[in-house]
Amino acid sequence: PAATCELFAPGRQTGTSPRWHVEMAMTSADIAASQRTPEENAKDFDTDLQQGLTSQKAAQFLERDGPNELEKQPKPTLFMLFVMQLTGFVIVLLMVAAVASLVVNGTGPNRGDILSYTTGKAIFIIVMINAGIAAWTEHKAGDALEALSKMTQASIYVVRDGKEVKVDVPDIVKGDLVVLGTGDVVPADLRLVEAEDIKVAEMALTGEPDDVAKTWKMKPKKDGEAEKLTPENCCFSGCSVTNGKGKGIVIATGMGTRIGRIAQLIAGDDGGKQKKKCGCLPDMSANATPLQNSLEKLGGRIGIMAIGVCVVIFIIGVAMDRTDPSNPDSPAWLYMILIAVTLAVAAIPEGIPLCVTISLSIGCKDMVSKNVLVRKLAAVETLGSASVICSDKTGTLTEGKMTMVNMYAGGVDYTVEGKGFDPTVGKIKNAKTGAEATQELSVKSALLSAVLCCNTTLSKVKDPETGEEKWEPKGNSSEAPIIVAARKVGFSEDVAKEYPRELEIPFSSSRKMMLTVASVAGRSELCPGGMSLPAGTKHLVVCKGAPNFIAEYCTEQLMADGSVAPMTEAAKAEIMSVVDRYSDRALRVLAIATRTLTSMPFNTKDDDLSTDAKFSACRQNMRLVGLVASIDPDRDGVPESVLAARGAGI
C-alpha cells in the first residue's frame, strides 16, 4: 500500500486521475480481507472453511461475476475478416486500377461495348475471390483454435461440496476454497486460511526477486518494521507457489484481481482498445508475417514505378501534342490521360494476390491433414523459415507418467517392472539374480518410509469418454511412482493413515528435500517384515529429496539383512556412484532417509519457532534406507520427430 501511494502520488495530488481511485478501490478489497479472520472472510463470501462452496452456489456466483479471466479483444467476424483482406496495398492498388479501367472505358469511344469493361470486372472478381478464400480459411482456423484452447486451459483443485475437485481456472469464483501446492500458479486473489511453509514468487507484482513467505495468521505490524508490499496472508493471481502448501478463500477474480488492475493500467486511458485503421478495422500491421511485408513492399514499388512511368509518358505525349487518331480534334492532354491510365492498369500484376492466397490455402490444407491448425493464412509461409522449435517436455515429448524403473536398498540394486500407474502390472526383482524381491526387508522398509513422506494418492477413476476404469494419481508427479511401487509390494491404499503424521515440512528449492514426522508409538518394527525400531521409539522422521543433500545428513545406512552400518566416506562414495549411474540414464533419483525419536527434538508448543529451526532439529543423524529412480517415458514417435526436425536443419 505504501508503494502504491508513492507510485500514484501525482494523480492523487491533482485529484484528476481516475486511475488513482480505481487503484484504491481495488486494493481495499484484499487489504480488508487480510485484516479479517478466516471465519469472518468465510462469512463475508458465503462459504465454508471445510466444505467450501456448494456446486449450486458456485454456478450462481459464476453467473453473477463472470469468468475468472482478463478481458480480451473480441474475435473478428467473418465479414470483418473479409473486409480486412481488402486493405492490403496491392489489393487497394488493384481496386484503384479496376475503377480506373472502368472509368477509362466508360468515357472512351467504345463505351457502349460491354466487352470493353472485361478487364475492370475481372480484377474485381479476382479481388473478391482472393479475399473470400483468405477470410474463410482464417475464420475456420480461429473457431478450431478457440475450441482447442477451451480443452487445454489451466485447472486447479478447489474444495466444493466437501470434496477436492479439479476446476478450470476461468470457472473459479469468489468464495471458492482453493488448494495450493508447490508449482501451482495462484488462479485468483486469495486470503489464506491454511499455510504450511508456503512461499510465493511475487516478482510480477512487486519486482522483488526473492520468494515471499506467507501465513494464514494476522500479524500486527511491529514498531520499526518495514511496510510490506503485499499482505502476508494473501496470495495474488498469476504468482507461482515455490514452496509449501495451503488453502485460501478467493476474494477477487478476473479484472478485479491485482494482476487485472495492472493489465488495466498497462492498457492506458483507452482501456486497452485495439488499434484501428480505416476508422473501424483492427490494425494487424504489428503482427504481419515476412511474406505480407514483402508483398506490401512489392506492391509499393510497382505502384510507384507505374505511376512514375505513366506521368513521364503523359508529359512526353502532351509535349509532342499526340491526339486520338480516331478523333483528331480532341485535346492531347485528354487522350494522354486515357493512355496513361490504361498503361497503369496493365502494369498492376492482378494475379499475384490470388496465386499467393491459393498457394497458402493449399499449404493450410496440407497442415490440417497433419493435425496442425493455422490461424493466419500468411503464417504458413513462416513455418518454412523455422530454425528452432521450443517444446514443453512433460506430457508433450513424454507421456507425463513418471514410472519407477530402479531402486537401491540395503546395498542391493533392484529393477521395477511395469509402465504407467497400474500397480497390478509388474513386480520388483533383484537386478542381478532376477529373483522376486517384493517381500525383502530393505525393499519394504524403503518404500513404506517413502510413502510416509508423500501426499499423493492412487485410485481408480472412470474415463468420461470411454467409460473405462484406469489408475490415476492425485498429487505430485515425483511421488506417484513411489505410491505405485508401494502398492506393488502389497501395501494398502490407506497404509499411511496407520502412521498419524505429526509434522510436515514441504519440499523447498533451498532445502532440496521434504521432511515428515509420523507416530510409530507401540511398534517394534516399521511394518511386518520391515526394519526393527528401537525400544521406546515414538516418532519416525522421514526425509525424501536430493541424494547429495540427504547423504550429508546421514550417519548410518540400512543393510539388506536389517542391520545398520556406519555411513563412511567409502559408503557415501558408493551411494553417489549409484546415483550417477541412474542419472546417466536420465532417471530422476530421490533418496529416502529415516530417524527414530523417543521425543520431539523441539518444543512443539512454541508457535514462534520457525520452520527452518524445526527442520534443523529433525534432520540430524539420519539413516539412509534407499534410493528410488524414475523416468517419464518418451511418447511414441517422439525420437523419430526429433530426427526429422534435425534433418530439416531445425
Secondary structure as UniProt FT lines:
FT   HELIX           2..7
FT   HELIX           9..14
FT   HELIX           18..34
FT   HELIX           38..44
FT   TURN            45..46
FT   TURN            49..51
FT   HELIX           55..65
FT   HELIX           78..84
FT   HELIX           85..87
FT   HELIX           89..107
FT   TURN            109..112
FT   HELIX           114..117
FT   HELIX           118..151
FT   STRAND          155..160
FT   TURN            161..162
FT   STRAND          163..168
FT   HELIX           169..171
FT   TURN            174..175
FT   STRAND          177..181
FT   TURN            182..183
FT   STRAND          189..201
FT   HELIX           203..206
FT   STRAND          212..213
FT   TURN            223..224
FT   TURN            232..233
FT   STRAND          234..235
FT   TURN            237..238
FT   STRAND          240..252
FT   HELIX           254..256
FT   HELIX           258..267
FT   TURN            268..272
FT   STRAND          276..277
FT   TURN            278..280
FT   STRAND          281..282
FT   HELIX           285..287
FT   HELIX           290..319
FT   TURN            320..321
FT   TURN            325..326
FT   TURN            328..329
FT   HELIX           332..347
FT   HELIX           351..369
FT   TURN            370..371
FT   TURN            377..378
FT   HELIX           379..383
FT   TURN            384..385
FT   HELIX           393..397
FT   STRAND          403..409
FT   TURN            410..411
FT   STRAND          412..416
FT   TURN            420..421
FT   TURN            423..424
FT   STRAND          428..430
FT   TURN            431..433
FT   TURN            438..439
FT   HELIX           441..451
FT   TURN            452..453
FT   STRAND          457..462
FT   TURN            464..466
FT   STRAND          469..474
FT   TURN            477..479
FT   HELIX           480..488
FT   TURN            489..490
FT   TURN            493..494
FT   HELIX           495..498
FT   STRAND          501..505
FT   TURN            509..511
FT   STRAND          513..519
FT   TURN            521..522
FT   TURN            528..529
FT   TURN            535..536
FT   STRAND          539..545
FT   HELIX           547..553
FT   STRAND          554..558
FT   TURN            560..561
FT   STRAND          564..566
FT   HELIX           569..583
FT   TURN            584..586
FT   STRAND          588..597
FT   TURN            604..605
FT   TURN            607..608
FT   HELIX           611..618
FT   STRAND          622..631
FT   TURN            636..637
FT   HELIX           638..647
FT   TURN            648..649
//
